[in-house]
Amino acid sequence: MAVGAVGPGSSPVPASELWRILSRGCTWVKQATNQIVMNCADIDIITASYAPEGDEEIHATGFNYQNEDEKVTLSFPSTLQKGTGTLKIDFVGELNDKMKGFYRSKYTTPSGETRYAAVTQFEATDARRAFPCWDEPAIKATFDISLVVPKDRVALSNMNVIDRKPYPDDENLVEVKFAQTPIMSTYLVAFVVGEYDFVETRSLDGVLVRVYTPVSKAEQGKFALEVAAKTLPFYKDYFSVPYPLPKIDLIAIADFAAGAMENWGLVTYRETALLIDPKNSCSSSRQWVALVVGHELAHQWFGNLVTMEWWTHLWLNEGFASWIEYLCVDHCFPEYDIWTQFVSADYTRAQELDALDNSHPIEDFRKGMNLYLTKFQQKNAATEDLWESLEKASGKPIAAVMNTWTKQMGFPLIYVEAEQQEEDKVLKLVQKKFCASGPYTGEDCPLWMIPISICTSDDPTCAKMQVLMDKSELTVVLKDVKPDQWVKLNLGTVGFYRTKYSPDMLESLIPAIKDLTLPPVDRLGLQNDLFSLARAGIISTVEVLKVMEAFVNEPNYTVWSDLSCNLGILSTLLSHTDFYEEIQVFVKDVFSPIGERLGWDPKPGEGHLDALLRGLVLGKLGKAGHKATLEEARRRFKDHVEGKHILSADLRSPVYVTVLKHGDSTTLDTMLKLHKQADMQEEKNRIERVLGAISQPELVQKVLTFALSEEVRPQDTVSVIGGVAGGSKQGRKAAWKFVKDNWEELYNRYQGGFLISRLIKLSVDGFANDKMAAEVKAFFESHPAPSAERTVQQCCENILLNAAWLKRDAESIHQYLLQRKALPAMV
């Protein structure tokens, strides 16, 4: 398929700029017809014709647009006979402001002038906004793209440039022709026209790698360039399949809805997912960029070379890329301890959503991946195709096991009890479906085939036994395990299930948390399981609070991160009570010891994880009102604002959130001034995310108004509103009202994209009474958001679950917190 775009002749691009394209493609008529139906949206066709191979051109006489279905029917005066031919379409479209299709992205030049770039975002179904096509992943074609653009602009597409020449009709324009792409799906086509600088290198396997940045910011592309250049050969070796294109470009786009998009050979990113300033970027931003680069480059194989058959198999793309990005970052930056972070960031979050209604296996896995990629390259695949390849490589019943996980909703909860029989421990295991609403009560309980690993205090890092649980109950005998030895399931927290221990088994594990004999990932998994069981009403929340107090000696960032997240959820829940301050005292008690050990300033020999931990702990203590932390944050903030001593990037978020949480109108005005002065999008986003911490009602309104102002990029408005909703009980109410009052503007801005779902979730997830669930449901019944329908259902379910949790446990939590408070006085 050939696509030739005639770009705008003026610059900067004005609003509602029209562009014109001539599209020409080789078409196969499977049976005689006088109509051709294609996907098409927001496009006006001028002329269309079909020329059978070796025959005369037949001009279409009618264009019937089915706008709701995003289709157009081309009608021809005579029958198009079976066979191949060329379909030619001349049409015009509009550079929209919707961050999808072919759209314009606003940026500011170093001299302060506002200009626009023209960029694309086609996944899932928006290529049809740029050119009429068969816009489905299984319908693949090669693409020959030419762009006619202003001669002082950079023009990029999936492939390398093969020709660039003056455009005959206008001396200010040039025609840029790109090499033909491999066979690929429409959603992976991309083109960008704008002003950019770049840095480049060649990977060890000879691929030209470039990172395109805003003008004068090429330095900020070097970190991503280093990651990309290391990643391509790593994936080539891992899959034993080379990257098939001669080049890959990574480009930072100012207005971009997603984090990044894996267009083949031209990967687009938000600026914050690609750019790193050596002096002003924090450690978490470096890690984020490394992960996103690893993720998008994995898609060059999983998704681009082999594409899912239909969007129902999207997990083949996203699931794999979300896993292997960690493998890639571990290869590039082993000091990040990234696999422990995977458990907190991806594994446990997946379980939250899913709970709503001795060979060399890795070598076998790589062999299976190679089979899959080789067999289906430039084709489409379904879930079963992956199982077949892995089964062939490993000789194991992969399909039988995996079908119990992918063809039924949810995942299991394993109840475990232990009985000592002389020198042995006998475990009784029972599997049931884990439900966020409590114990499963249905008649036919689904069953999973669950690989289970069991370790003991004799060697916490090695499996004492591994079994495949394929029935509802199982008895396991652990030989030579003494009465005083603890037993833990799910070694390494790699099995996708929750575990509920009997009270005596859980009690025996607490000392192993305190003295750190349990490995970090197991400490994390144990705490996370308990918290989820408490949310579901299977155990009391008080039991979790008792276990959380055992983390007094915890040194690991990821363990603290998960614990912090769960305490944040509990704090939000208890903001609906009159003892919210009591849980803040608990937070301060839990986090104070690690805060004192870390201090404010880095010590010699510290690394990436220490910087992440310090920021996390100080932010938690500061928000909770820890007196010494608040005083020091205010002092450092004052020095920063006055230019006496600039805050390190890793300390900015915790300091900003602390002074805002306990600040006034002057604090907010100062923060907005810092936002306006910030040259780097990372710093602007850092400020936007914490503005909602301000507590006074009139200041909360000021922040919400700011969210929709020109000062905030369209994709970042959601973060500001979400920050307000998560900042306080008052903020939650104000944010929800603001969303309702401004729904039309917000929906028009984000309709159909994932940002509308994110906005809804962030705005309402913290509510905790049945009345609010009904209100949310009613609002979206009268203001439909089809693409966010499931999100609305999940949010309403979560609100009801929060209400039940509060009703069930609030009083016992209150009593426990009061008893803790009284203990020192009693002593």
N, C-alpha and C positions, 0 to 999 in steps of 0.2 A: 504494500500500500504506500503510495506517495502522498505526502502532505506538504504543501507549499504555503507558507504564511506570509502575507504582506503586512508588515508591521506598521505602526503609526509613524507618520512623517514628522510629527512635532515632538518636542521634548522640553520640559517634562510632560509626561502623559497627562492630559486633562481628564476630568471626570467623564464617565460614560464614553470613553474612547472606543470607537468601532474598529474592528480589524477584519480583514478579508482573507479568505483562504481558498485556494483551489486544491481540491482533494481528488486524487486519481488512484484507482486500485484495480488489481486483477481480481475478477469475480467469477465464481463458478455457479452457473445456473443449473440446479439439480433436476428441475422439471419445468416444463414450459409454463410461462406465466406472463401477465402483463403488468404486474406490480412487484415492487421491491420494498420490503418493510425493514427499517433500520432504527437504531436508537438515536435520538436527537433531542436536545434541550436548549432553549434560549438561543436558537440559531434561525436565521432567515435564509432559505435557499433561493438563489437567483436563477440558476439554470442547472439542469442535470441531464446526463445522457448516458446511454449504454451502447458500446460498440462491440458486437460479437467478433471473435477473432477472424480476421480476413474478410470482414463484411462492413457495411455502412453503419454510421452512427445513428442511433434512434434517440430522439430528444423526448424527455419526459414532458407530459402536457399538464400534469397536476401534482400538487404537493399537499397532502392531507396530514396536518399535524394532530397527533393525539397527545396533547400536553400533559394530561394526568399520567399517562403511561410512559411519557418521555420517548415517544416514537414518531416517526414520519413515514408515510406511505407515498412512494413515488409511482405515479401511474404513467404508462406508456401507451401510445396509440396502436401499437401492434405487439404481437406476442414475442417475448424473448425466448428463443429456443434453447434447449438444453445444451450446455457446453461452456467454454470459458470465454471471457470478454473483458472489456475495460469499462468500469463505472467511473464517470467523471462528474464532480459536483462543485459548483462555484457558489459560495455562500458568505454571509457576513455574521459576525457575532460581536459581543460586547465584553470588554475587559471588566469583569464584575468586581464587587467588593465583598464577595462571600467566602473568600479563601478556599474556593473549590472550582474545578474546571480550569479555565484560562483566566487568571485574575491579576489585579494590580496590587503591588505591595509598596506601601509608602515608606520612604527612608529620608534621612536628612544628610545632606552633603557636609563635608568638613567645614564649609563656609557658612552653614546654617540654612541652606536653601532646601525646601521640600521638593522631592522628586519621587517618581514611581518606577518600579521595575515591573516587567510582565513575566509572570511565573505560572507554573501549572501544578495542580494537585488532582490526580484522577482516581485514586482509590477511594471508594470501591467502584462507583458507577458514574464518574464525572468526566470521562474522556468524551462522552457524548455532548458535553458543553463546549468542547473545542472543535470537534469535527464529527459529522454523522458517521456512525460505525456500528458494528455488532459488538456491543460493549459487555462481553461476558468472558470470564477468564479462560474458558475452554475453547474459545474461538480465537486462534492465534494467527498472526501474519508477520511478514517482515515489513519494516517501515523505512522509506527513503524520505528524509525530511530536509527541506530547504527553508530558511528564514530570511525574509527581507527586513533589514533593521537599520536604525540610524548608525552611520559609520563609526561614531565614537562610543558605541555600546559593545559590551561583551555579549556574544550569542552562544549558547550552549545547548546541546541535546544529548541523547543517550550515547551517540557514537562520536568518533573523532571527525574533525573538519577535513574535508577532502578538496574543497574549493571555496574561495572567497573572491568576489569580483564586484566592480561597481554596478549598481542597478541602473539600467539604461534610462528609465523614466525620471530619475531624480538623483542629482549628484550628491545629495546628502545621505543617500541610502546605499547599502551594500547587500548583495545576496550571498548568504552563507549556506553551503551545501555540506551535508553530513553523510558519512558512509552508511550503507544499508545495515540495519540492525539484524540480529538473529531473529528466528521465529519467536514471537513473544505476545503476551496478552496486552490489550489496550490500556489497562490500568497502570502499566509500567512505563508508558511513553511519557516523555518529559521534554520541555524546552523552557529556557530562561533567557530573558533579555534585560540587561541592566548595567550598572557600573560596579565593577568589582576588581580587587587586587587578588593575587594568588601566591601561594608557595607550592613548590612541587618537588618530587623526588621519583626515583624508580624503585619498585619493590625488588626483592632478591630474584623474583621470577620474571622480571622485565616489564611489569605493568607500569605505565605512567600514572602516577597518583598526584592529583592536585586538590588543594583546599582553597576554595574561593571565599574571600572575606569582604566586608565593607571596605571602601577605599580608605587607605592609610592605616588599616588594621591587619595587614598581612602577618605580622608577628604573632597575632592571636590564633593563627591557623596552624602553628608549628606543632603543638601538642597532638591535635587530631591527626595531622600528617604522619607523625611518628607512630601513632597507634595503627592507622590504616596500613602503613607500609609494613609493619610487623604482622598484621592480621591476615593479609591476603596470602602470603606463603604458608602461614600456619594452617589456614583452612584448606589450601591446596594439598598440603601433606596429610591433613586429618582425613579428608574425603577421598584422597587420591584422584581428584578431578580438578584440572586447572581452571582458574578464572578465565572465561572464554572471550572477553573483550580486550581490546588493546589499551584501553584507558579507563580510569574511574575518577570522576569529579565528585567532591563533597562541597556543598555550597550552603552558606548561611543566608536564610531568607528572613527579612524583617517581620512581615506579617505571615504567620504560618500557624495553622490550627493544631496540627499534630506535633509530636516531639520531633519526628523525622519521617521521611518516606523513601523507600528503597528502590526508586526508579532505577532501572538497569543502566549502569554506567554514569548516572547523574543523580546522586543521592542528595535530597534536599533536607535541610535541618532548620529548626529554630536556632537563632543565634546562641541561645544559652545551652544548646545541646552540641555545639561545635566549637565555639570560641573560648579560649583560655588566655587570660592576661597573666603573665608570669608574676606580676606584682599584686594584682587585685582580685584574682580568682581564689576561692576557698577550696579546701581539700575535697569537699563533697561534690563541687562542680567538676573537678578533674575526674573523679570517679564516675560521675554521671556521663560526661563526654566519652570516656573510655568504654562504658557499657553500651551507650547508644551507637557509637561507631561500630563496635563489635556486633551488635544486633543487626544493624542495617547491612553490613557487609556479609553476614551469614545469609541474609535473604537473597544475595546475588546467586546463591546456589539453591537454597530452600525458598521457593516462591517464584524466582525469576527463571532459573534453568529448568526446574520442575515446579509446575504450578498446580494448586489444588483444582480439582474438577469443578467445584462450585463453592460458594462462600460458606456452606455448611461444613466444609472440610478446612476452613481457615486455620484451625488449630495446627494443621500440618506445617503451615508457614510460621505462625506466631509462637506456638508452643516450642517448636524446635529452636527458633532464634532467641527466645527468651531464656532458654537453658544454655545454649552454647555461647551466648555473650559472656557468661560467667567463666566458661572454660577459656575463652579468648583473653579476658582480662587477667585471669590467674596466670596465663602464659606470659602476658606482657608485664604485669605488676604483681608478682607473688606476695609482696609485702602488704597487699590490701586485704588478705584473709577473706577473699571474696565469697568463698563457698559457705562460710558461716553466715555471711550477710544474705546469701541467696535464700537460706531457710527463713530468715525474718522477712525479707522484702517480697519474695515470690511465693514460696511454699505455703506459709501460714496465711497469706492473703488469699490465695486460691482456695484454701480450705474454708475461709470465712464465707466466700460466695457460694461454694459448692454445698454448704450446709443448709442453705435456704432450700423450702419444699424441694563343685569347686573347679571350674574351668577358668578361662580368662574372658569374662563377659565383655569387658571394654573392647578388647580386640575383635570379638565377635560383633559388637555393636558397630565399630568402624567399618568392618567388612560388609555388614548389612546396609549401612548408609551408602557405601560405594555402589553396591548392587542397585539400590533404589535410585540414586542419582544417575547412574549409567543407563539403566533401563528406561527411565522416564524423562531423560533430558530433552528439552524443547517440546515436552508433552505435558499432559495433565494427569494427576494421580488422585486417588481416594485413600481414605484411612487404611482400608484393607490391603492396599498395595504396599504400604510401609510395613505392616505386620508380616506380610508374605516374604518380603526381602529380609527382615530381621530373623524370621523363623528359618529361612533357608541357610543363613549364615551361622546361626547358633545351634541348630538342631533341637531347639527347645519349643514348647507349645505356646509361642508368643501370642498368637491370635486368641486361643482359648482363655488365657489369663487376661489379656487386655480388653477383650470384649466385655468382661464383667465390669470394667472401669469406664469404657467409652460408650457403652450402649445402655447404661442405666444412670440415672441421676444420683448425685451424692457420693458419699464414701463412708467407710465403716468406723464404728467405735468399738474398741476391744475392751471388754471387762476382764480383769485378771485378778485372781486370788491365788495365794500360795499356802501350801501346807507342808510342814516339815515331817518327813518320814525317815527317821534315823539319820543317815548321812546325806540324804537326798532332799531336794526341794521339788515338790510336785505342783505344777501350775495348772490351773483350770482357766482356759480362755473361752470367752463367748463373744461372737461378733454380732452386732446389730447396726442398723443404719443410724448414723449420727445426724440428728436434726437440731437446728438452732432453736427450735421451739420446745425441746425437751425429749425425753425418752421416746423412741419409736413405738407407736401403738397399733400400727396397721396389721392386718391379718397375715398377708404374705410378705414377710421381711426379705428384701433382696439379699443375695449372697455374693460375696466377692472372693476371688482367689487371691489371698494376701500373702506375699513373702514376708515372713517375720524373722527378725534377728533378735537374739536375747544375749545380754551381757551381764556380768556380775562384778562385785567389788574386787574379785580376784584379779581381773584385768578389764577395766572399764572401756578399753579401746579395741577390744577383740571380741568377736561373737563366740559365746560359749556354745550356742546352738542356732541353727537356721532351719526353719520349717516353712512349708507352704500350707497355709490354712485354707482348705477348700470346702469346709462345712461349717455349720453354725457353732459347733462346740468342739473343743480340742483339749486333750490332756497331755501335758509335756512333762517328762521327768528330767530334771537337771541333776546329774550325778555329782556327788562330792561337793555339795554346796552347804556350808554350815549354817546354823540358825542365825548367827550374827552377820552373815553376808547379805548385802542387798542384791536385788535383781531388777534389771530395767529392760523394757522392751524398746524396740525401734532404735537400735544403736545407730548413732550418727544422724538421727531424725531424717531418714531418707524414705521410709515407708509412708504412704499417703493414708494415714489413719490416725485417729485419736486413741489415747489409752487412758482408761480409768482404773487406777490401782485400788486395792482394798486399803482401808485406813492404816493398817500396820505396815503394809508394803511402802505406802507413801511416807509414813513417819521415818522409816529406815533410810529413805533417800535424802532427807533434809540435811543431815550432817555432810553428805557428799556434795551438796551445793555449797555449804559454808566453807569446807576445807578444799574446795575446787578439785576433788578427785574425779568428779564427773566432768568429762570434757565440755568445753563451752557450748557446742551445738546441742548437746544433750541437756545441759542446764536450761538452755533457751527453750528447747522442745517441751521439757517437763512443765515449765512455767506457762508456756503458751497453751498447752493442752488443758491445764487446770483452769486457766482464765476462760477458755471456750466452754468448758464444762459448767463453769459458774454462770456464764451468760445464758446457757441453755437450761439452767435450773436443775442440773444433774447433781451438782454439789453446791455447798454454800459459798458465797463470795468471801466470807470470813476466812475460809480455808486457804484461799488464794493469797489474801493479805498476810496470813501467817507465813506462807512460803516465801512471799516477796521479801519479808524481813530477813530471810536467810541469805540474801544476796549482799550482805554487808561487806564482804571481802571481794566482791566481783571486780575483776580488772578488764573484762572484755567489752569492747565497744558495741558489738552486735547484740550481745545479751542485754546490755543496758538499753539499747535502742528499742528492742522488742518490749522490754519491761516498761519503758517510758511510754511507748505507744498504748499499751494496755492500761496503764494508770491514767493516761489522758482520756481514754474512752470512759473509764470509771468516773473521772472528775466531771466529764460532760454530763454523765447520767446523774451524778449527785448535785449538779448545779440546779436541779429541779427540787432540791430539798432545802431545809433551813440549817443544815449542818455541812454546807459546802466548805466552810473554812476548816473544818476538822480533817477533811481529806487532804487539804493543802498542808496541814501540819504533818500528816503521814508522809506526804511526798517529800517535804523538807527533811524529815527524819531519815528516810531511805536514801536520799541523794546527798545529804551533808557529808558523810564520811568520804565518799569518793571525790566530792567537790574540794574538800580540804586537802586530800592527797594530791590532786591534780594542780590546784592553784590556778592562777590566771595566765601565767607565761610559760611557754615551752621550755623544757629542760633539755640539756645536751643528750643526744642519742634518741630523742623521741622521733616518731615517724607519723605517717599518714593516719593511722588509726587513733593515735593519741590526740591528734588535732580534732578528729571527728568527735571523740569522746568528750573532750573539754567543752566544745561548743554545745553538745547535747546537754551535758550536766549543768553548765552555767545557765543555759536558757531555761531549763526545768526549775532550777532553784530561784532564778530571777522572777519568773512568772508566778511562782508560788509565794513570792514575797519574802524570801530569805533575806534578813536584814543586811548582813555583811555583803552579800552578793549585789543587792540593790544599790547600796551606797557606792560600791566600787564601780558598778556599771554606770551610775550617774557621773562619777568623777571622770571615767575614761571617755564617756560620751561627750562631756563638756570639752575635754582636751582635743578630741577628734574634730568637733565642730569648729573650735577656735584655731585649728591647724597646728596646735602645739605638739600633739603626738597622734599621728593617724593610726586608727585601729587596724590591726591585721585582718585580712579577709575572713579568717576563720572565727574571729570574735565579733564580727559585725552583727550577724543575725541574733546571737544571744543578747548582746548589749541593746540592740534596737528594740527587741521584743520586751525586754525588761523595763526600759525607760518609758516605753509607750504604755505598757500594762499599768504602770503606776504614775502616768504622766498627765499633763493637762493640755490646754489649747496651744500653749507655747511649744511644748514638746512636739505636738502634731505638726504645727507650722514649720518647725525646724526640720522635721523629717520630710515634709513635702518639698522643702527647699533643697534638701540633699538629693531628693529624687529628680528634681528639675535639673540640677547641676551634673548629675551622673552621666558620664559619657558611655558607660558600658551597660549593656542590657542586663547582664547578670546582677549588677548593683541595683538597677531599677526594679527588677523582679524581687530581689532580696527585700527591698523596702515595701513593695506592694503586698508581699505575702504576710507581713507583720502589722500592717496598719490597723487591721481589725482588732488588735489587742487593746486599743484605746477603749475606755469604758463609759465615759459620759455620753448620754443619749444624743446631745446636739453634735458632738464630735463624731459619733458613729454615723450620723446622717451625712456629715461632711465627707467622710471616707467613702460612703456609698455613692454620693454624687460624683466624687472624684473618679470612681470606678468606670463611669460611663463618659468621662471627659476625654478630650483629645490627647491628654497627657499619658493615657494608658493605651497600649496597643490592644486591638480588638480581642486577640486571643488571651490576653492577660487580665481582662475585666473579670473573668470567672474566678481567678485566684484572689482578687481583692474582695469580691462578694463572699467567697468561701471563707476567707480569713475573718471577716466580720461575723459570719454565722458560727464559726468555731471559736470566736474570741471570748464570748460571754453569753449568759442567758438572754440579756437584753439585746445583744448583737444578733442572736439567732432569730428573735422575733422581728427585729428591724430588717434583717436581710431577707427574710421570707416575704415581708410586706413589700419591700423594694422590688423583689423579683415579680411579685404579682402586679404591682403598679406599673412596672416597666416591661411587662411580658411581651407585648407586641414588638418593641424594639429589640429585645434580647432574642426572641425567637426568629425574627427576620435576619438577625446577624448570624445565628448559629444553626438555623434549621437544617435538619438532616445529618448534621455532623455529630461527632462524639462530644463536642463541647457542651451541647445542650443537655446531654445526659449528666455530664460532670457538674454542670451548674445546678441541676435539680438535686443531685445527690448531696453536694456540699451544702446546699441551702436548707435541706429538711432532715437530714440523717440524725441530727442531734435531738430531735423532739422525742418526748417520752410519755404521751398520753393518747388514749383512744380517740379523743375528740380531734386531735391534730391529724391523726391518720385519716380520719373521715374527711377533714377539710382539704388535705392534700389530694386525696382521691377525687373529691368533688371538683376541685379546681382544674385538674387535668382531664376530667370528663368534659368540662365545658371549654377547655383550652387544649385541644388534643396536640400531642407531640408524638406522632407515630414512631419515629426512630428511637424515642426514649421510653416507649411503653413498658418494656421490661424493667427499666430503671425505676420508673414510678411504682410498679408493683413491688419491687424489692425494697424500696424506701418505705412504703406503707407497711410492709411486713416487718421491717426493722423497727419502725416507730412502735408498733404493737408489741414486739419482743422487748424493746426498752421499757415500755410501760409495765409489762408483766414482770420484768427483772426488778424494777424499782419497787413494785408492790410486794414482791416476794422477799427481797433481801434488805430493803432500806433500813428497817428497824434493827436488824441484827448487826448490820455494818455500823450503824450509829452507836449501838451499845459497845461494840468492840473498840471503836475509836475512843469512846469515853473512858473505857477501862484502861486503855493504853496511857491516856492522859493522866489518869489517877495513879498509875503505878509508881512513879518517882516519889509522890507525896506519901504513899503507903510505906515505901522503903524508908 
